Amino acid sequence: MPLPKPEKQAFSATKAVKANARERLGSPPPSHPLPTLKDKIASPPKHKETLAQLLEEKEE
């Protein structure tokens, strides 16, 4: 059984312009920088403490 021919890609001006810009300028910087370990430690907790956790703290 012969394999089907792959379809030819239609020309896209947008993709061509973006590829040209990437060749000349390089990739764009990432939009969101990854948080550092220092930022993670300094950030407040994301969830409120549960009632069980609050009661354990009072007992100790």
Phi, psi and omega per residue, in radians:
M1 nan 2.102 -3.112
P2 -1.269 2.565 3.112
L3 -1.319 2.485 3.102
P4 -1.223 2.603 3.114
K5 -1.209 2.420 3.057
P6 -1.208 2.480 -3.132
E7 -1.237 2.475 3.088
K8 -1.300 2.462 3.123
Q9 -1.356 2.323 3.080
A10 -1.266 2.528 -3.136
F11 -1.206 2.302 3.096
S12 -2.119 2.043 -3.121
A13 -1.114 -0.652 -3.123
T14 -1.075 -0.820 -3.139
K15 -1.131 -0.641 3.133
A16 -1.155 -0.741 3.141
V17 -1.148 -0.756 3.137
K18 -1.137 -0.710 3.114
A19 -1.110 -0.705 3.110
N20 -1.110 -0.738 3.138
A21 -1.149 -0.676 3.124
R22 -1.133 -0.635 3.108
E23 -1.141 -0.710 -3.072
R24 -1.394 -0.799 -3.024
L25 -1.775 -0.357 -3.061
G26 1.652 3.084 -3.112
S27 -1.207 2.586 3.070
P28 -1.222 2.683 3.137
P29 -1.195 2.692 3.110
P30 -1.104 2.556 -3.043
S31 -1.319 -0.560 -3.128
H32 -2.131 1.964 3.101
P33 -1.192 2.568 3.132
L34 -1.250 2.421 3.138
P35 -1.202 2.468 3.118
T36 -1.417 2.949 3.131
L37 -1.083 -0.635 3.123
K38 -1.087 -0.739 3.122
D39 -1.142 -0.684 -3.123
K40 -1.126 -0.704 -3.123
I41 -1.219 -0.668 -3.071
A42 -1.356 -0.355 -3.077
S43 -1.255 2.542 3.123
P44 -1.206 2.775 3.129
P45 -1.097 2.582 -3.068
K46 -1.440 -0.368 -3.089
H47 -2.162 2.557 3.072
K48 -1.214 2.695 3.104
E49 -1.274 2.535 3.140
T50 -1.380 2.884 3.133
L51 -1.053 -0.689 3.129
A52 -1.082 -0.726 3.131
Q53 -1.164 -0.702 3.124
L54 -1.115 -0.711 3.129
L55 -1.171 -0.644 3.104
E56 -1.116 -0.701 -3.134
E57 -1.136 -0.659 -3.130
K58 -1.209 -0.598 -3.126
E59 -1.214 -0.577 -3.081
E60 -1.331 nan nan
